[in-house]
Amino acid sequence: MTAQTVQQGDLVTVIGLEVHVQLETDTKIFCGCSTEQTDEPNDTVCPVCLGLPGALPVLNEAAVEAAVKIGKAIDADIPEETRFHRKNYYYPDLPKNFQITQYDEPICQDGEIEISVEGQRRTVAIERAHLEEDPGSLQHVGGGGGIDSAEYTLVDYNRAGTPLMEIVTAPDFRSPGEVRAFLAELEEVLEYLGVFDADRDGSLRIDANLSIIPDDEIDSDDASVIGEDALAAANRTEVKNISSHKGAEKALAYEETRQKNAIQRGRAVEQETRHWDESRGITVSMRSKEEEKDYRYFEEADLPPLRVSGWKDEISIPELPTARRERFQDEYGLSEEAASKLTSTKQVADFYENVAGEFDPDLAATWVADNLLGELNYRDIEITEIESRLEEVTRLVELVAEDEITAKNARETVLRSMLDDGRTPDEVVAEEGLGKTGEDEVQQAVVEAIDENPGAVDDYESGDDGAINFLVGQVMQKTGGSADPGDVNQLLRSELEG
């Protein structure tokens, strides 16, 4: 499938991304300071990450291993040798006044990620992915806390030096919605690799470049192909301070509308860097857009060339989300929707496979994808937060599979009580008297319901099949909800037609 073309008149939106991903390592990329987040500002710093004179960087092996894993996951070329450079610019949260990064020899080149857009698969090209150090963080105080209105700004260098992977896409997106789909897929891949923690503050940050160009510059056969002259001529804006999938979609929708409105009113779009103010839902101008020459790249003399020859072949990666979704459909006979839910995170997928290994795959899918995830989402709980209790959930599935309690009671009473009160499934069943009623007791309740409700019986015998539902309800009431509704329905019909 080619990229979607989202048009307004004769204008087309073109978007490329720079996604900054914090890598999950114990220490920073060039020093031994901990990456553990702390409430105390400037608490985990040292001469290296503060850029003090004479302090020398030493490359973190774990960060390189994480970068190689990402490269393999996006099917990128990983060169035998790569280098680090200094990118020179002034930011208050970069204490050295330069950033150690990679310029023309990145560790990953020419990769791709496949995404789903409106039910169809398409490929987004990854031009490069390179290692670098994270700057510190700024806290804008007063004046509403906005970057353009704050009374003053505080600097915290704890984050400075945290390993970053910057993933740069081709300008392959034609709508903010496509960007959101890509970010969701990318985050899934990173989470499966075990190199990324979405719950960490600032772990994913997005800079987005957006241009508006005439639609006649789009290839008629492939909407992802744009004339180079058109891209060079278009004044693009870079939108910064985006930190979520939803935020990216909202920021780019605003910027798309702002630029198209300006063009249609005959005004020029300035090439600039803009800040996404999430609280106000607008982008605001920060400065004119830098060009590559403004950064004055030169080779980092304190770090030797990085060679991963041989070693990169020893680094393995797990089965990735797309492959696992396809396998779940083939191996377990699941629908595409169920397979997508069950592979949304590696923890969910692993848990499903454990349950499906013991019980019917369809029953396991219902309990994990619908019942468990539905109740967790309602409570805004991640499955990782109940990881120590997943054996209890498996026990609940066992109670249903062995017909010891009804699926309705298991779902509506036991599971909810487990999550809300912390009780085990066996405790809930015993304390609430939810054990399944014996056949003799159910049969007796069926006979009583028929005897006590002659009107409903007459309606059923007159052809009103819906009357059976009333009688089922009466039996369920007599058995305290512990009978299986399907079994009750069959017993009633057998008794009435006997």
TORLUM-78719 format. One record per residue (C-alpha): x, z, y. Coordinates in Angstrom, 2 decimals. Last residue first. Example, Ala and Ser with C-alpha at 12.3 -4.5 7.8 and 13.67 -1.06 7.14 Angstrom:
BEGIN
REC        xx        zz        yy
REC     13.67      7.14     -1.06
REC     12.30      7.80     -4.50
END
This chain:
BEGIN
REC        xx        zz        yy
REC    -40.74     27.13    -33.54
REC    -40.92     25.35    -30.19
REC    -41.08     28.49    -28.06
REC    -38.54     30.41    -30.18
REC    -36.06     27.51    -30.34
REC    -36.42     26.85    -26.60
REC    -35.84     30.51    -25.82
REC    -32.81     30.73    -28.13
REC    -31.25     27.62    -26.56
REC    -31.67     28.91    -23.02
REC    -30.32     32.34    -24.01
REC    -27.20     30.74    -25.51
REC    -26.58     28.83    -22.29
REC    -27.18     31.94    -20.18
REC    -24.62     33.97    -22.20
REC    -25.84     37.54    -22.44
REC    -24.21     40.36    -20.44
REC    -26.38     39.97    -17.34
REC    -27.90     43.41    -17.81
REC    -29.53     42.34    -21.06
REC    -33.11     42.71    -19.75
REC    -32.23     40.93    -16.51
REC    -30.59     38.07    -18.39
REC    -33.72     37.75    -20.50
REC    -35.94     37.56    -17.42
REC    -33.65     35.01    -15.80
REC    -33.79     32.81    -18.88
REC    -37.59     33.01    -18.70
REC    -37.57     31.77    -15.10
REC    -35.18     28.96    -16.05
REC    -37.50     27.90    -18.89
REC    -40.24     27.28    -16.34
REC    -38.22     24.31    -15.06
REC    -39.27     22.31    -18.12
REC    -42.83     22.08    -16.82
REC    -44.36     20.06    -19.67
REC    -47.56     21.98    -20.34
REC    -45.74     24.10    -22.95
REC    -43.36     25.24    -20.25
REC    -46.18     26.12    -17.87
REC    -48.03     28.01    -20.63
REC    -44.86     30.02    -21.42
REC    -44.38     30.81    -17.74
REC    -47.94     32.14    -17.60
REC    -47.54     34.10    -20.84
REC    -44.70     36.18    -19.32
REC    -44.46     39.53    -21.16
REC    -44.55     38.14    -24.70
REC    -41.95     35.44    -23.97
REC    -39.60     37.88    -22.24
REC    -40.00     40.39    -25.10
REC    -39.12     37.77    -27.74
REC    -36.03     36.70    -25.79
REC    -34.93     40.32    -25.28
REC    -35.15     40.92    -29.04
REC    -33.03     37.82    -29.68
REC    -30.45     39.05    -27.18
REC    -30.30     42.47    -28.88
REC    -29.94     40.89    -32.32
REC    -27.20     38.54    -31.12
REC    -25.06     41.32    -29.66
REC    -24.69     41.75    -25.88
REC    -21.35     40.70    -24.39
REC    -19.30     43.55    -22.96
REC    -20.07     43.95    -19.27
REC    -20.68     47.71    -19.25
REC    -19.29     48.09    -15.73
REC    -16.64     50.66    -16.70
REC    -15.66     48.92    -19.93
REC    -15.53     45.36    -18.53
REC    -13.76     46.50    -15.36
REC    -11.14     48.48    -17.28
REC    -10.54     45.59    -19.68
REC    -10.02     43.20    -16.77
REC     -7.45     45.50    -15.13
REC     -8.39     47.26    -11.90
REC     -6.70     46.55     -8.56
REC     -9.87     47.12     -6.54
REC    -10.26     43.85     -4.62
REC     -8.36     41.39     -6.83
REC     -9.39     42.86    -10.18
REC    -12.90     43.50     -8.89
REC    -13.25     39.86     -7.93
REC    -12.00     38.70    -11.32
REC    -14.32     41.06    -13.24
REC    -17.54     40.59    -11.29
REC    -18.24     37.00    -10.28
REC    -15.86     35.11    -12.53
REC    -15.86     37.21    -15.68
REC    -19.54     37.99    -15.30
REC    -20.38     34.30    -15.02
REC    -18.03     33.29    -17.83
REC    -19.83     35.73    -20.11
REC    -17.88     38.45    -21.86
REC    -16.41     38.76    -25.38
REC    -16.76     35.03    -26.11
REC    -13.17     34.71    -27.34
REC    -12.41     32.19    -24.58
REC    -13.98     34.44    -21.95
REC    -11.99     37.53    -22.98
REC     -8.85     35.37    -23.28
REC     -9.32     34.03    -19.74
REC     -9.43     37.66    -18.56
REC     -6.24     38.42    -20.51
REC     -4.53     35.50    -18.75
REC     -5.59     36.98    -15.43
REC     -4.07     40.30    -16.51
REC     -0.83     38.52    -17.44
REC     -0.82     37.09    -13.90
REC     -0.58     40.59    -12.46
REC      3.11     40.70    -11.49
REC      2.78     37.34     -9.71
REC     -0.05     38.65     -7.54
REC      1.62     37.95     -4.17
REC      3.17     34.74     -5.50
REC     -0.35     33.37     -6.00
REC     -0.78     33.43     -2.24
REC     -3.58     35.52     -0.73
REC     -5.88     34.44      2.12
REC     -8.78     36.36      0.53
REC    -10.95     33.26      0.17
REC     -7.86     31.30     -0.89
REC     -7.18     33.82     -3.66
REC    -10.78     33.64     -4.92
REC    -10.70     29.84     -5.03
REC     -7.23     29.79     -6.57
REC     -8.41     32.04     -9.43
REC    -11.79     30.43    -10.12
REC    -11.21     26.74     -9.42
REC     -7.65     25.69    -10.24
REC     -6.66     28.56    -12.55
REC     -9.88     29.32    -14.40
REC    -11.24     25.80    -14.54
REC     -7.86     24.37    -15.52
REC     -7.41     26.92    -18.32
REC    -10.87     26.10    -19.70
REC    -10.00     22.38    -19.57
REC     -6.62     23.01    -21.24
REC     -8.23     25.01    -24.12
REC     -6.29     28.23    -24.58
REC     -2.77     29.48    -25.33
REC     -0.49     26.72    -23.99
REC     -3.05     25.97    -21.27
REC     -2.49     29.50    -19.93
REC      1.30     29.11    -19.73
REC      0.95     25.58    -18.34
REC     -1.41     26.83    -15.64
REC      1.01     29.59    -14.65
REC      3.89     27.13    -14.26
REC      1.77     24.80    -12.14
REC      0.59     27.63     -9.88
REC      4.13     28.95     -9.43
REC      5.48     25.43     -8.73
REC      3.01     24.98     -5.92
REC      0.22     22.46     -5.36
REC      0.65     21.33     -8.97
REC     -2.65     22.75    -10.24
REC     -4.64     21.53     -7.27
REC     -3.27     18.00     -7.62
REC     -3.95     17.97    -11.37
REC     -7.55     19.05    -10.74
REC     -8.11     16.26     -8.19
REC     -6.43     13.61    -10.37
REC     -8.65     14.60    -13.28
REC     -7.10     16.42    -16.20
REC     -6.55     14.98    -19.69
REC     -3.97     17.63    -20.57
REC     -0.97     15.44    -21.38
REC     -1.75     12.34    -19.31
REC     -3.30     13.98    -16.24
REC     -0.85     16.89    -16.34
REC      2.02     14.42    -16.72
REC      0.97     12.51    -13.60
REC      0.75     15.69    -11.56
REC      4.14     16.82    -12.89
REC      5.79     13.56    -11.88
REC      4.35     13.81     -8.37
REC      5.26     17.50     -8.01
REC      8.91     17.28     -9.16
REC     10.31     18.12    -12.61
REC     13.29     20.35    -11.96
REC     16.65     19.36    -10.42
REC     20.09     19.36    -12.01
REC     23.51     19.75    -10.41
REC     26.26     18.64    -12.81
REC     26.29     15.10    -11.44
REC     26.95     16.44     -7.93
REC     30.13     18.12     -9.15
REC     31.67     14.83    -10.25
REC     32.40     13.74     -6.67
REC     31.07     16.27     -4.15
REC     33.79     15.83     -1.53
REC     33.47     17.38      1.92
REC     36.16     16.30      4.38
REC     38.10     19.26      5.83
REC     36.46     21.66      8.32
REC     38.29     22.99     11.39
REC     38.79     19.56     12.99
REC     35.07     18.82     13.31
REC     35.03     15.08     14.06
REC     33.73     13.95     17.43
REC     30.24     13.36     18.78
REC     29.83     13.04     22.55
REC     26.14     14.11     22.57
REC     25.19     11.93     25.55
REC     26.26      8.77     23.66
REC     23.33      9.21     21.27
REC     20.80      9.06     24.08
REC     19.06     12.07     25.59
REC     15.41     11.86     26.56
REC     14.69     13.02     30.11
REC     13.74     16.67     30.31
REC     11.08     19.20     29.33
REC      7.72     17.46     29.94
REC      4.67     19.27     28.61
REC      2.67     18.56     25.44
REC     -0.82     20.00     25.13
REC     -2.86     22.29     22.86
REC     -2.75     25.21     25.29
REC     -1.49     27.82     22.80
REC      0.45     25.19     20.85
REC      2.57     24.09     23.80
REC      4.40     21.13     22.29
REC      7.47     20.46     24.42
REC      8.32     16.95     25.61
REC     11.58     15.01     25.56
REC     11.53     11.87     27.67
REC     11.25      8.11     27.79
REC      8.57      7.78     30.48
REC      5.39      5.88     29.68
REC      4.62      3.48     32.52
REC      1.20      3.49     34.19
REC     -1.24      0.56     34.05
REC     -4.30      2.67     33.27
REC     -4.36      1.35     29.71
REC     -0.72      2.37     29.32
REC     -1.36      5.94     30.53
REC     -4.41      6.36     28.28
REC     -2.44      5.12     25.31
REC      0.37      7.56     26.05
REC     -1.84     10.63     26.42
REC     -3.93      9.74     23.35
REC     -0.89      9.43     21.12
REC      0.61     12.61     22.60
REC     -2.54     14.62     21.83
REC     -2.82     13.23     18.30
REC      0.91     13.89     17.87
REC      0.59     17.56     18.80
REC     -2.52     18.08     16.66
REC     -1.08     16.44     13.53
REC      2.25     18.22     13.93
REC      0.53     21.58     14.46
REC     -1.50     21.10     11.27
REC      1.64     20.43      9.25
REC      3.46     23.34     10.89
REC      6.29     24.25     13.28
REC      6.27     21.77     16.14
REC      8.54     22.84     19.01
REC      9.61     19.33     20.04
REC      7.91     16.04     20.89
REC     10.29     13.12     21.47
REC      8.81     10.41     23.64
REC      9.35      6.73     23.08
REC      9.67      4.04     25.72
REC      9.15      0.84     23.79
REC     11.74     -1.89     24.35
REC     14.00     -0.96     21.45
REC     11.07     -0.67     19.07
REC      9.68     -4.04     20.15
REC     13.09     -5.70     19.89
REC     13.50     -4.36     16.37
REC     10.23     -5.98     15.29
REC      8.13     -3.63     13.24
REC      7.62     -3.52      9.47
REC      5.45     -0.68      8.19
REC      2.32     -2.78      8.68
REC      3.41     -5.14      5.90
REC      1.75     -8.53      5.65
REC      0.87     -9.09      9.32
REC      4.17     -7.61     10.47
REC      3.48     -5.46     13.52
REC      4.80     -6.75     16.88
REC      1.41     -8.34     17.57
REC     -0.03     -4.83     17.68
REC      1.61     -4.07     21.01
REC      3.71     -0.87     20.98
REC      3.06      2.84     21.50
REC      5.98      5.11     20.66
REC      6.24      8.57     19.11
REC      9.36     10.47     18.10
REC      8.60     13.73     16.30
REC     10.74     16.85     16.15
REC      9.60     19.14     13.36
REC     10.49     22.67     12.39
REC     10.27     24.21      8.93
REC     11.72     27.65      8.11
REC     10.93     29.05     11.55
REC      9.57     32.32     10.17
REC     10.11     32.46      6.40
REC      6.87     32.01      4.48
REC      7.65     28.39      3.60
REC     10.73     29.44      1.64
REC     13.05     26.55      0.81
REC     15.74     25.64     -1.72
REC     13.78     26.35     -4.91
REC     13.56     22.65     -5.81
REC      9.80     22.98     -6.36
REC      9.45     24.44     -2.84
REC     11.38     21.52     -1.34
REC      9.16     19.00     -3.13
REC      5.96     20.77     -2.06
REC      7.20     20.93      1.54
REC      7.89     17.20      1.52
REC      4.40     16.42      0.21
REC      2.72     18.55      2.90
REC      4.97     17.07      5.59
REC      4.11     13.54      4.48
REC      0.34     14.17      4.52
REC      0.59     15.67      8.02
REC      2.55     12.67      9.27
REC     -0.04     10.29      7.81
REC     -2.75     12.14      9.73
REC     -0.79     11.77     12.98
REC     -1.09      7.99     12.59
REC      1.06      4.91     12.05
REC      4.02      6.46     10.29
REC      7.02      4.44      9.10
REC      9.47      4.96     11.97
REC     12.20      5.68      9.37
REC     12.56      9.31      8.44
REC     15.26     11.83      9.35
REC     15.68     14.97      7.23
REC     17.78     17.67      8.90
REC     18.97     20.23      6.37
REC     19.73     23.56      7.99
REC     21.93     26.45      6.94
REC     21.48     29.55      9.16
REC     24.34     29.58     11.68
REC     22.39     30.98     14.62
REC     19.28     32.75     13.27
REC     20.46     36.21     14.31
REC     21.48     34.87     17.75
REC     18.45     36.25     19.63
REC     18.11     35.06     23.23
REC     15.56     36.47     25.69
REC     13.89     34.30     28.32
REC     12.59     35.14     31.81
REC      9.45     34.88     33.92
REC      7.97     32.32     31.56
REC      6.00     29.37     33.01
REC      7.55     26.16     31.65
REC      8.52     27.53     28.23
REC      5.17     29.24     27.92
REC      4.92     32.99     27.33
REC      1.81     33.40     29.50
REC      3.85     34.00     32.63
REC      5.86     36.73     30.97
REC      8.55     36.51     28.30
REC      9.91     33.46     26.51
REC     11.66     34.43     23.28
REC     14.44     32.09     22.25
REC     15.96     31.61     18.81
REC     19.49     30.97     17.58
REC     20.73     27.51     16.67
REC     20.65     26.31     13.06
REC     23.80     24.89     11.50
REC     24.04     21.41     10.03
REC     23.66     19.47      6.80
REC     22.37     15.92      6.70
REC     19.45     13.86      5.52
REC     19.35     10.15      6.27
REC     17.10      7.10      6.65
REC     14.25      8.51      4.57
REC     11.74      5.71      3.92
REC      8.09      6.63      3.47
REC      6.41      5.15      0.40
REC      2.73      4.60     -0.20
REC      0.10      5.94     -2.61
REC     -3.63      5.55     -2.03
REC     -6.29      8.28     -1.98
REC     -6.67      8.38      1.79
REC     -2.89      8.57      2.23
REC     -0.88      9.83     -0.76
REC      2.87     10.17     -0.30
REC      6.00      8.77     -1.93
REC      9.29     10.01     -0.52
REC     12.34      7.85      0.09
REC     16.12      7.93      0.32
REC     18.66      5.83      2.19
REC     21.42      8.35      2.90
REC     22.28     11.92      1.89
REC     25.50     13.85      2.71
REC     25.71     12.33      6.16
REC     28.73     10.20      7.22
REC     27.93      8.88     10.71
REC     27.07     12.22     12.30
REC     27.05     15.47     10.38
REC     26.51     18.84     12.09
REC     28.46     21.63     13.73
REC     26.59     22.28     16.97
REC     28.29     22.54     20.34
REC     28.03     24.93     23.27
REC     29.59     27.59     20.99
REC     26.74     30.11     21.61
REC     23.94     27.70     20.72
REC     20.80     29.56     21.82
REC     21.34     28.82     25.50
REC     21.51     25.09     24.81
REC     24.27     22.89     26.13
REC     25.26     19.75     24.33
REC     28.13     18.61     22.15
REC     27.51     17.54     18.55
REC     30.64     18.45     16.61
REC     31.18     16.58     13.38
REC     31.23     17.27      9.65
REC     32.34     14.81      7.02
REC     31.19     13.17      3.79
REC     32.91     12.00      0.62
REC     31.58     10.74     -2.72
REC     28.44      9.57     -0.97
REC     24.99     10.81     -2.07
REC     22.55      7.84     -2.03
REC     19.01      9.15     -1.88
REC     16.34      9.39     -4.57
REC     14.37     11.92     -2.51
REC     14.76     14.61     -5.19
REC     18.42     13.75     -5.76
REC     19.24     14.17     -2.08
REC     17.31     17.43     -1.92
REC     19.31     18.77     -4.86
REC     22.55     17.66     -3.20
REC     21.58     19.52     -0.03
REC     20.84     22.69     -2.00
REC     24.26     22.48     -3.68
REC     25.91     22.04     -0.26
REC     24.11     25.11      1.07
REC     25.19     27.13     -1.98
REC     28.83     26.16     -1.37
REC     28.83     27.69      2.14
REC     31.49     26.00      4.30
REC     34.11     28.19      6.01
REC     34.11     28.17      9.82
REC     37.04     29.50     11.92
REC     36.96     32.20     14.61
REC     39.83     31.80     17.10
REC     37.66     32.07     20.21
REC     34.15     33.46     19.56
REC     31.49     31.01     18.41
REC     28.81     33.64     17.83
REC     28.35     32.39     14.26
REC     32.08     32.81     13.61
REC     32.65     36.06     15.55
REC     29.85     37.80     13.62
REC     26.06     38.09     13.79
REC     23.34     39.81     11.80
REC     21.95     42.28     14.36
REC     21.52     40.07     17.43
REC     17.86     41.09     17.67
REC     16.60     43.89     15.38
REC     13.46     42.89     13.50
REC     15.50     41.43     10.66
REC     15.44     38.21      8.68
REC     17.84     37.98      5.76
REC     20.29     35.12      6.40
REC     23.21     37.51      5.90
REC     26.48     36.89      7.71
REC     29.30     35.55      5.53
REC     30.22     32.55      7.69
REC     29.84     28.77      7.93
REC     26.42     28.04      6.41
REC     24.88     31.49      6.73
REC     24.52     33.84      3.77
REC     22.04     34.47      0.97
REC     20.87     30.86      0.86
REC     17.37     29.40      1.15
REC     17.84     26.28      3.27
REC     16.09     26.06      6.63
REC     14.47     22.64      6.96
REC     14.61     20.60     10.17
REC     12.38     17.53     10.02
REC     13.26     14.63     12.30
REC     10.27     12.32     12.24
REC      9.34      8.75     13.16
REC      6.04      7.63     14.65
REC      4.63      4.24     15.70
REC      1.14      4.03     17.22
REC     -0.31      0.56     17.77
REC     -1.87     -0.92     20.89
REC     -4.01     -4.06     21.15
REC     -7.29     -2.27     21.80
REC     -6.79      1.18     20.31
REC     -5.19      0.75     16.95
REC     -4.30      2.80     13.89
REC     -2.44      0.57     11.46
REC     -2.15      2.22      8.07
REC      1.14      1.82      6.28
REC      1.24     -0.73      3.49
REC      0.00      0.00      0.00
END
